[in-house]
Each structure stands twice: as C-alpha cells, then as structure tokens.
C-alpha cells in the first residue's frame, strides 16, 4: 500500500512542477488545457497497460510502446521538476530574507521567473526529441565498427584473419523487415573469414524468431564457419510458464533456431579452426552473468586446451570476463560479449567521450578493454529490448582483423 501511495505522490509532484513550467511561459488557456489532457491520457494509458502485463506472455509490442511513452514523458518532466525545485529553493531563501529586511514586502514568495522555465523547457526538449528519434530512426541506425587487434602469440597463418560479430538480436522486438534486411546486407558486405553471434536471439519465445529465419538465412556462408552462444534471454527465465515442460520445449526450440539460421551453437564446448599449418580455438560458453543465469562452464568448454593455444571465447555477459575469465590460468586472449546494449542510451564521440548510465553497473559495457594482454570486446547489440529505440548508442556490427605482433604506439 505504501508503495502505491509513494508512486502517486511522485507522479503528482512531477506533474505539478512540470505544469508550473508551462504555466509560467504561457497563459493561453487552450494550450494549458491541452497539455493537461495529453498528460492525463498518457498517465492513464501507462498505468492501464502495466496493469494488463501478463507474465505468461512477457514483452510484446504493447509493452515496448508503453515503456517508450513512459520514458518520453518521464525524463523531460523530471528535468522540469529539477529546475522548478531549484527555483523554489531560491524563492524560499529570497522570500525569507525579504520578509525580515523589507517591511513593505507583502508577498513571502517572489513570482516564478519566466526565463528559468524557458531554460528548463529547452533542456527538457533535448531528451524528448532524442527519445522520439531513437524510437523512429535510431533503433535501426546500424553502424559497422572495425577493430584491428594485435597478438604476439597469434599463429602465423591467422595473421590478417577477419571476424564479424553480432549480438543481442532480440527478434521479438523487430517491426521493420526492410531495415533488418539492410542489416543483413551490411553483414554480408564485410566479407570476413568467420561469423560469431554472442547470444540473445529472442526476448523469450522461440516463435519470435520464426518470421525472421528466412531473412537471417541470407547471411553468407563464411569460409571458417558461423558460431553462436546463448544469452540470458534465450533461457526463457523472465516469464511464468504453464509448466516446466513448456519451458523446456521452448528452450530446445530456441537452440534449434540457431541451427535453422546456419549457426553452430556452442554449449560449453570449443571447436578447433585450422588454417594452413596453424589452428585456433573458438570457445563457447552458455550464459554466465554476475546477476543473471550462470549456466556457463569455462572449464568444460576449454577442456583439453592449454595456455599456449590461441583462444577466442564467446561469452554473452561481460561480467563473466571481469569475475572469471581474465583471472583464468588458460589465458583467453580474446573474449567477445554483448548483453549490455550500452543501455541503448548514452553519448559516444570517438576520442572525446563515451558515457552511458550502464557503466555504473558494468565495468566493461561497450567497446574494447584490455587486462594484462587479454582483451574483451563488448558489442552494443543489433536489436533492442524494453525501450523500443536507441539514443546515442547505435546498433552494431563489429569487424575484427587479427594481426600478429605488437601494436605500434
């Protein structure tokens, strides 16, 4: 009960303060009434949709839209509330001083200043327009990111070897076949030696991928194979199943889907890749996350491999690298992950700034990281989940070129 009282108080607080910002800059009645009506309808819609959420179904197009609308109205109004609250602190402070120093002051609180509300509205408009862009354009703003990685112990025959990585498809969120085909075309344009997919093919149900199987089957055959691992969403952990049998059947169907789009699914196992007189190992673990399902077994997956073998590890959740992989005596030279999506929200300007709220949860959240000669790369994901868009953290296709030797500074 207390939780609902707090929620209603919170909603009322931000609504009152956000309205104050609009009321300060305009007295036009129809504008203010329209604002109040739109806000009321949005709040009613959000509460209704969340009350109808079915844990037996999980995320669908309605929940995606609802969460998008929630962020669209909540974040700008929180900004307005912040500015209005700061102004109220000033007004109380100023009013208190004036009360004791100015005997002619009849009003305790000075009027709100129009320019403060104008500044607040301009700043609030930035996330508002960004979120709209993210929901309409940003979620399919695919980027190809190229990385050249140097390893002193890379086998000679693999010098110049190229790999394409994708991650976090979340096919249940897709709604534009033309844009997805464009992503497949971008993948094929890279013409790499190998293709790796680091998990989360669906949000929950295997059937989410069925409409997209034909599209993803258009990914070209790669000379040295296409390999995949499972992500946390592939286990169907986030809904209420009618029975364990139904959950198990869905899990088996999801594993089969990987094969149906031409990927060799590695379940705590590895494959040796031979090129000329040399070989490397592609190691694939099931999901292992500090805060998520821990089905991954690094020892089992790398059984028979030595420290001297060159190994590329696929592990969906980058926290696995932080807590287990980088400390492992077998020295996994390169780990490829996904999972974080970069929260689908942040600011990235190469060489200047790279920021997202998710960095306060994951030490390795997007891009390349190194520790004692061991690397992890965290792919930002191809799809989207929860928020139906992307702002500043764009969907990614990564292309790696492996080079033998030391990187020249």
PEFENRA-V736888 format. One record per residue. N is the residue number from 1. PHI is phi in radians with two decimals (* if undefined). Layout:
BEGIN
n: {N;N}
phi: {PHI;PHI}
END
This chain:
BEGIN
n: {1;2;3;4;5;6;7;8;9;10;11;12;13;14;15;16;17;18;19;20;21;22;23;24;25;26;27;28;29;30;31;32;33;34;35;36;37;38;39;40;41;42;43;44;45;46;47;48;49;50;51;52;53;54;55;56;57;58;59;60;61;62;63;64;65;66;67;68;69;70;71;72;73;74;75;76;77;78;79;80;81;82;83;84;85;86;87;88;89;90;91;92;93;94;95;96;97;98;99;100;101;102;103;104;105;106;107;108;109;110;111;112;113;114;115;116;117;118;119;120;121;122;123;124;125;126;127;128;129;130;131;132;133;134;135;136;137;138;139;140;141;142;143;144;145;146;147;148;149;150;151;152;153;154;155;156;157;158;159;160;161;162;163;164;165;166;167;168;169;170;171;172;173;174;175;176;177;178;179;180;181;182;183;184;185;186;187;188;189;190;191;192;193;194;195;196;197;198;199;200;201;202;203;204;205;206;207;208;209;210;211;212;213;214;215;216;217;218;219;220;221;222;223;224;225;226;227;228;229;230;231;232;233;234;235;236;237;238;239;240;241;242;243;244;245;246;247;248;249;250;251;252;253;254;255;256;257;258;259;260;261;262;263;264;265;266;267;268;269;270;271;272;273;274;275;276;277;278;279;280;281;282;283;284;285;286;287;288;289;290;291;292;293;294;295;296;297;298;299;300;301;302;303;304;305;306;307;308;309;310;311;312;313;314;315;316;317;318;319;320;321;322;323;324;325;326;327;328;329;330;331;332;333;334;335;336;337;338;339;340;341;342;343;344;345;346;347;348;349;350;351;352;353;354;355;356;357;358;359;360;361;362;363;364;365;366;367;368;369;370;371;372;373;374;375;376;377;378;379;380;381;382;383;384;385;386;387;388;389;390;391;392;393;394;395;396;397;398;399;400;401;402;403;404;405;406;407;408;409}
phi: {*;-1.04;-1.08;-1.21;-1.09;-1.09;-1.09;-1.11;-1.11;-1.10;-1.09;-1.09;-1.07;-1.23;-1.18;-1.10;-1.22;-1.11;-1.12;-1.06;-1.11;-1.21;-1.15;-1.25;-1.67;-2.57;-1.93;-1.14;-1.11;-1.17;-1.17;-1.18;-1.16;-1.08;-1.05;-1.11;-1.15;-1.09;-1.08;-1.10;-1.10;-1.13;-1.13;-1.08;-1.08;-1.10;-1.09;-1.13;-1.12;-1.18;-1.22;-1.64;-1.05;-1.91;-1.20;-1.45;-1.85;1.46;-1.18;-2.50;-1.07;-1.22;-1.21;-1.06;-1.10;-1.08;-1.16;-1.09;-1.12;-1.00;-1.14;-1.08;-1.72;-1.28;-1.09;-1.06;-1.24;-1.13;-1.13;-1.07;-1.07;-1.01;-1.18;-1.18;-1.14;-1.06;-1.13;-1.14;-1.04;-1.10;-1.10;-1.14;-1.09;-1.13;-1.12;-1.12;-1.10;-1.10;-1.07;-1.67;-1.97;-2.12;-1.22;-1.57;-1.43;-1.52;-1.83;-1.18;-1.73;-1.20;-1.15;-1.13;-1.64;-1.07;-1.17;-1.13;-1.14;-1.12;-1.08;-1.06;-1.18;-1.14;-1.16;-1.13;-1.19;-1.14;-1.14;-1.07;-1.21;-1.13;-1.15;-1.12;-1.05;-1.05;-1.42;-1.79;-2.15;-1.06;-1.16;-2.07;-1.49;-1.13;-2.17;-1.71;-1.96;-1.88;-2.28;-1.86;-2.04;-1.88;-2.37;-1.10;-1.75;-1.18;-0.98;-0.94;-1.20;-1.73;-1.12;1.62;-1.12;-2.08;-2.37;-1.80;-2.06;-2.22;-2.72;0.89;-1.19;0.87;-1.03;-1.15;-1.67;-1.16;-2.52;-2.47;-0.98;-1.13;-1.20;-1.19;-1.09;-1.07;-1.09;-1.09;-1.09;-1.09;-1.04;-1.17;-1.15;-1.31;0.91;-1.60;-1.37;-2.56;-2.18;-2.22;-2.20;-1.77;1.67;1.18;-1.39;-2.35;-1.43;-2.69;-1.73;-1.03;-1.11;-1.08;-1.52;-0.99;-1.18;-1.92;-1.07;-1.06;-1.13;-1.30;-1.26;-1.45;-1.12;-1.03;-1.18;-1.79;-0.95;-1.88;1.80;-2.22;-2.17;-2.56;-2.29;-1.49;-1.91;-1.06;-1.28;-1.28;-1.65;1.14;-1.46;-1.89;-2.36;-1.64;-1.56;-1.14;-2.82;-1.13;-1.08;-1.13;-1.13;-1.12;-1.15;-1.12;-1.09;-1.12;-1.15;-1.14;-1.07;-1.18;-1.06;-0.99;-1.17;-1.18;-1.86;1.53;-1.83;-1.52;-1.43;-1.70;-1.97;0.94;-2.66;-2.40;-2.26;-1.52;-1.96;-1.81;-2.52;1.10;-1.67;-1.99;-2.62;-2.26;-2.02;-1.72;-1.87;-2.17;-1.88;-1.18;-1.05;-2.39;-2.27;-1.01;-2.02;-2.27;-0.96;-2.02;-1.68;-1.24;-2.26;-1.12;-1.13;-1.14;-1.16;-1.88;-1.00;1.62;-1.64;-2.01;-1.07;-1.34;-1.14;-1.46;-2.24;-1.96;-1.77;-1.82;-2.47;-0.97;-1.70;-1.17;-1.15;-1.06;-1.11;-1.14;-1.71;-2.31;-1.12;-1.21;-1.69;-1.26;-1.16;-1.34;1.01;-1.42;-1.11;-2.44;-2.03;-2.00;-2.36;-2.63;1.32;-1.31;1.06;1.05;1.12;1.07;-2.69;2.96;-2.27;-2.34;-2.18;-0.86;1.42;-2.12;-2.62;-2.50;-2.49;-2.72;-0.98;-1.17;-1.19;-1.47;-1.95;-2.04;-1.15;-1.94;-2.14;-2.92;1.63;-1.77;-2.35;-2.38;-2.59;0.90;1.42;-1.84;-2.04;-2.28;-2.09;-1.87;-1.28;-1.39;1.63;-1.61;-1.86;-2.60;-2.59;1.19;-1.27;-1.44;-3.03;-2.51;-2.23;1.41;-1.97;-1.54;-1.08;-2.23;-2.08;-1.85;-2.12;-1.87;-2.05;-1.57;-2.20;-1.51;2.11;-1.75;-1.19;-1.39;-1.17}
END
